[in-house]
Amino acid sequence: MEFARQYGSWALVAGASDGVGAAFAEGFAARGLNVVLLARRQALLDEVAAGIRTRHGVETRALALDLSAPDAAARVTTAVADLEVGCLVYCAGAENDLRHFLDAPLEHAESMLHRNCTVPMQLCHHLARPMVERGRGGIVLIGSGAGFVGAPNMVAYGATKAFDMVFAEALWTELKPRGVDVLGLILGETDTPALRRLKVERGQHGSVDEPVRAADSPEDVVEDAFAHLAKGPTRLANRQLRWGSRLFSLVSRNVGVQMMTKASERSMGVDH
Ligand SMILES: NC(=O)c1ccc[n+]([C@@H]2O[C@H](COP(=O)([O-])OP(=O)(O)OC[C@H]3O[C@@H](n4cnc5c(N)ncnc54)[C@H](OP(=O)(O)O)[C@@H]3O)[C@@H](O)[C@H]2O)c1
């Protein structure tokens, strides 16, 4: 009841058709909130939404749109204008093209920058104002260990994740005293369809139907997020990341870049 009072009556989850976003949508519904599920694949969204309604008896709204589109934020805010959105979770943001910056078209990086930085910033600006007026609410932005320090083959991706992390921290300083919780949830490897596809493409995993056993489960990171949402501003949801961040705090940024480059070569099979 306390959770629903702070974050209800609707949660808006961007990137809710699978993986971490779908687990967030399920988690909110299990706690009594209605859920807006947003992603590009309408049929899958409808399926996830129907399951949530059946299991939890809450209301859902499925919103099929591309967050890379120039007018994405305006379309989202128009589509939820009649709802009391008490919590925003922005999940969509993974990189699926691990090439050198110069080997991929600039449009790829620009589109990711828009989806990962501009749109969540626009949504926060629009949706946090009524939350502040109500004196309650929550915002979760998903970051990555790639945002700690620069590394090859994820040049623009890592930079967008650094933006998301610092943006969440800074927003927390302004909104927390006004009753709105903000959390930058930093993930390590998490067993989502996007991660499986990436690993299969790179020859590091057998099948998209098989779990990546060393990775965190979406359900676990979402439970961790709920446990830390009221604390903020940043939560490292992965044990290795927590260990790694302590290590990075002991070395200069330049040494950190070298360490991250080597780690990237080992874990992703990066060639450069
Ligand atoms: N998985 C990991 O190992 C890992 C590690 C570190 C950080 N993260 C972060 O965790 C978040 C979730 O990652 P993920 O692995 O679940 O993959 P993801 O591709 O970021 O998220 C998948 C969800 O986002 C939707 N989506 C993707 N692009 C979209 C777009 N342009 N417009 C609308 N919806 C879009 C997908 O549905 P549709 O395809 O139907 O649109 C799906 O519902 C991301 O921010 C990622 O950076 C993940």
The ligand as a MOL file (V3000), in Angstrom:
LIG
                    3D

  0  0  0     0  0            999 V3000
M  V30 BEGIN CTAB
M  V30 COUNTS 48 52 0 0 0
M  V30 BEGIN ATOM
M  V30 1 N 21.4240 -6.6910 -20.6940 0
M  V30 2 C 22.5850 -6.3090 -20.2250 0
M  V30 3 O 23.5150 -7.1180 -20.0470 0
M  V30 4 C 22.7880 -4.8680 -19.8390 0
M  V30 5 C 24.0140 -4.4910 -19.2380 0
M  V30 6 C 24.2070 -3.1800 -18.8670 0
M  V30 7 C 23.1880 -2.2610 -19.0660 0
M  V30 8 N 22.0240 -2.6340 -19.6620 0 CHG=1
M  V30 9 C 20.9920 -1.6290 -19.8690 0
M  V30 10 O 19.7390 -2.1520 -19.4600 0
M  V30 11 C 18.6990 -1.6120 -20.2730 0
M  V30 12 C 17.8550 -2.7440 -20.8220 0
M  V30 13 O 18.6890 -3.5220 -21.6530 0
M  V30 14 P 18.1650 -4.8170 -22.3990 0
M  V30 15 O 19.2910 -5.7680 -22.4410 0
M  V30 16 O 16.8670 -5.2720 -21.8150 0 CHG=-1
M  V30 17 O 17.9410 -4.3570 -23.9200 0
M  V30 18 P 17.2110 -3.0720 -24.5500 0
M  V30 19 O 17.2250 -3.2690 -26.0220 0
M  V30 20 O 17.7890 -1.8250 -24.0390 0
M  V30 21 O 15.7610 -3.1730 -23.9970 0
M  V30 22 C 14.8370 -4.0070 -24.5480 0
M  V30 23 C 13.4940 -3.3330 -24.4870 0
M  V30 24 O 13.5630 -2.0060 -25.0300 0
M  V30 25 C 12.7140 -1.9030 -26.1760 0
M  V30 26 N 13.3520 -0.9930 -27.1120 0
M  V30 27 C 14.6140 -1.0690 -27.6040 0
M  V30 28 N 14.8310 -0.0520 -28.4590 0
M  V30 29 C 13.6960 0.6810 -28.4850 0
M  V30 30 C 13.2850 1.8470 -29.2080 0
M  V30 31 N 14.0990 2.4670 -30.0640 0
M  V30 32 N 12.0440 2.3250 -29.0040 0
M  V30 33 C 11.1980 1.7040 -28.1550 0
M  V30 34 N 11.5220 0.6130 -27.4520 0
M  V30 35 C 12.7530 0.0880 -27.6410 0
M  V30 36 C 12.5830 -3.3520 -26.6560 0
M  V30 37 O 11.3880 -3.6380 -27.3060 0
M  V30 38 P 11.1270 -3.5170 -28.8870 0
M  V30 39 O 12.2310 -4.2710 -29.5600 0
M  V30 40 O 9.7840 -4.1330 -29.0250 0
M  V30 41 O 11.1310 -2.0630 -29.1900 0
M  V30 42 C 12.5240 -4.0910 -25.3190 0
M  V30 43 O 11.2380 -3.9480 -24.7380 0
M  V30 44 C 19.3940 -0.7460 -21.3240 0
M  V30 45 O 19.3660 0.5860 -20.9270 0
M  V30 46 C 20.8190 -1.2490 -21.3290 0
M  V30 47 O 21.7370 -0.2470 -21.7140 0
M  V30 48 C 21.7980 -3.9130 -20.0560 0
M  V30 END ATOM
M  V30 BEGIN BOND
M  V30 1 1 1 2
M  V30 2 2 2 3
M  V30 3 1 2 4
M  V30 4 1 4 5
M  V30 5 2 4 48
M  V30 6 2 5 6
M  V30 7 1 6 7
M  V30 8 2 7 8
M  V30 9 1 8 9
M  V30 10 1 8 48
M  V30 11 1 9 10
M  V30 12 1 9 46
M  V30 13 1 10 11
M  V30 14 1 11 12
M  V30 15 1 11 44
M  V30 16 1 12 13
M  V30 17 1 13 14
M  V30 18 2 14 15
M  V30 19 1 14 16
M  V30 20 1 14 17
M  V30 21 1 17 18
M  V30 22 2 18 19
M  V30 23 1 18 20
M  V30 24 1 18 21
M  V30 25 1 21 22
M  V30 26 1 22 23
M  V30 27 1 23 24
M  V30 28 1 23 42
M  V30 29 1 24 25
M  V30 30 1 25 26
M  V30 31 1 25 36
M  V30 32 1 26 27
M  V30 33 1 26 35
M  V30 34 2 27 28
M  V30 35 1 28 29
M  V30 36 1 29 30
M  V30 37 2 29 35
M  V30 38 1 30 31
M  V30 39 2 30 32
M  V30 40 1 32 33
M  V30 41 2 33 34
M  V30 42 1 34 35
M  V30 43 1 36 37
M  V30 44 1 36 42
M  V30 45 1 37 38
M  V30 46 2 38 39
M  V30 47 1 38 40
M  V30 48 1 38 41
M  V30 49 1 42 43
M  V30 50 1 44 45
M  V30 51 1 44 46
M  V30 52 1 46 47
M  V30 END BOND
M  V30 END CTAB
M  END
